Amino acid sequence: MDSLATLVRRRGTIEGPVAVTFLMGDGAAKHRFQDAVAELKRVGATRVVVVPLLVSSFSGHYDQIRYLAGAVDTLDHQMMHHLHMSGIERATGVPMILTPALDDAPELAHVLAARAKALATSPSNRALFLFGHGPNSAEDYAAWMSRLRAVADSVKAETGFASVAVELVRDDAPAPVRAEAVKRAREIIGLLRAATGQDVIVIPILVSSGDVANRRLPADLAGLPIVYAGTPLLPHEQMAAWVERRVREASATP
């Protein structure tokens, strides 16, 4: 996230200050939402655009940001508990505009295409598998997939892979749900390998590197004929371009 803020500042197309805050992890307690908003107000901001660096707008984490930005007044008990564990609270005193997450943004497709092309210089006879974290509920899963299928189509058009498939591991779901998702992903990769006769390129749809990208997904796909580097979406200039576009669109809102 800090690297993304650096990219945004360096590009210089956003007028006004830029702040970074975290929902979870080691940086959450040190980069709290209310503190970031207070700093923006201190340096003269009269309106704050909140850009959630999340893969999907259909998740508990997006709901947390909706609550923090004042878009909703209630929040699931577990999600509220996670905020309180890091001392994160709502901010007041300045209007806030919340933008969508990545969803089916063209910039997301550009980054995934770049990651894939780095692993396959001649993709026309290869298959690409995009593997994401995913939500728990069936309804949210359908919403994620409807948007990521559009992203997969864009990646295929941009890269020329023979086939591009996408699936979600639903990492935080109950164990039987997650196990079924992993089984389905492994079956898809097997079918792609059989169709092309080539090892399948696997790219994670993850914002940053961590335990999921470096340990859990590789373990889920162990023993399969794949090429996997685990490179996340950040850092990449297209992610900075996405932030800038979200800010421009939100700033145009009366």
C-alpha positions, 0 to 999 in steps of 0.5 A: 500500500505504501508503494502504491501511494508513492506511485500515485504521488510520483505520477502527480495527477491527483491534486491534494494530499494522499494518505494510506490506511490499513484494515488488518495486518501489522500496519493496521494499528499504526495506520488507522482510518480515523488518523488518516482522515484527521491528517488529511483534514489538518492539511486542508482537505474539505472532502475525502475520496476513499478508494478501497484497494480490494479485489471485489466490492462484495466482501466483508472488508468492503462492508467495513470500509462502507461503515467507516466512510459513513455509507452505512450505519451498521456492520456485522459483529465479526467485522466490527470486532476486527476493526476494534482489535486494531483500534479503528473507528469511524471518522467525522467532520469531513464529507467522504465519497466511497468508490468501488473496489477493483471489480471488473476494472480494465486496469486489473486486467492489464496487471494480470496480463502483464504478470502472465506474459512475464511467465509465458513469452509464447502464450498462443498454445498455453492456458492461463488460470487466474486464482483468487481469494474469494468470499464465503457466501454463494451470493457474493461468490456469484458477484465476484465471478460475474466480474472476474469472468469479464476480466478473464475475457479482457486478459485473453484478448490482451495476451493471446492465451489459448484459454483463460479460466478463473476460480476462487478458493474462498479461503475464509469459508468453512473447511468443506466449502474451501476444500470443494473450491480447491478440488474444482480449481485442481480439476480445471487446471487438469482439463486445461493441461489436457487441452493444451499439452502445456503446463498451465500458467497460474496467476493469483488475483491478490493485491499483495504478497503474503501467506495466501500467495506464498504458502496456501495457494501453492499448497492447494495446487501442489503436484499439478503441472503449473508455472506459478510465481505468486506475484501480486497486483502491487506494485504496478503503474496500472494500479496507480492509474486505477486509483487516479481514475476512481478519484477523478470519477468520485471528484466529478460527483456533486 
